[in-house]
Amino acid sequence: MTRSELIDHLADKTYLAKAEVKRVVDGVFDAIIDAATRGEEIAINNFGKFAVRRSAARDGRNPRTGEITPIKASTRLTFKPGKAVKDRLNP
């Protein structure tokens, strides 16, 4: 599902104008991104948790040549589904 498909779906479900739904969806995404940039965990009841994970710099190996290559440290956003989501995915 794309962002615009999500907006269309929510507009049909809520009978709100697409422009209003777009502002709400953008606001939710902005709030999640803002909290993640502060390193906070975002927990949404009955949905799941977004958490920031950091991986340290390390050495990797090119499987084709066997050459050792440095891999930079990185930060990523992970998602762990809540029980309600798991139950719907695995009835």
N, C-alpha and C positions, 0 to 999 in steps of 0.2 A: 504494500500500500504506500503510495506516495503522499507527500504533504498535502497536495491539492485534493487527492482522493479522500484523505482524512477530513479535510475541511468540508467537502461535499457531503460525506457521510454524517458528520456531526450536524451540519445545517439541516439535513433531512430529518434527523432524529429529534432535534430540539426546536425546529421551526423558527430558528433565528436566521437573520440575514448572513450570507456568506462573509461579508465584511466584518461583522461582529465576531463570528466564529474564528476568522483568520486572526483577529487581534488577540483573542483568548489563546489560541494555539501558539501563536508567536510568543505571547507572554509566558506560557507554561514552559516552552523550550528555553526562553531566555532565563527564567528562574532556575531551571535545572543546570544550565551552563554556568550561570553566575555562582551557584553553590558549589559546583564541581571545581571551578577555578580557585575557590577558597579552600579546596580540599575537604569539603564537607560531604557526608553521606546523605543521599536523598532517599527517604523511605516513604513510600506511598502505600497505605494500608490496602490489603487485598490485591495489590498489583505487584510490588516488588521493591527492590533497593538498587539504586545506582550508587556505585562507589568508585573512588579514584584509586588506582593502583599504579605504583611506580616500580619500574624495573631498573636495576643498576646496570651500569656499563659492563660489558663483558666481551670476551673474544669468541667469535664464531668461526666456523670452518666452511669454506666453499666445498660442497660435495663433489663438484666436477674436478677441481684442481687440487683440493686438499689444502689450499692456501688459508692461513689464519687471517681473519678480517676483524677489525674492531667493530663492535656494535655499540652505538650510543645509548646512554640512559634515556628512558622514555616514560611518559605518563599517559595512561589510557583510562577511559571510562568503562566500567564493567556493569553488567546488569545481572541480578539474581532474581528470578521470578518468585513471587509469593505463592502461598499454598493455593489460593483461589485460582491463580493462573495455571499452576501445575495440574490441579484437579480438572480444569476444563480441557487442557491439552491431552491428558491421559485419563479418560473416563473409566 
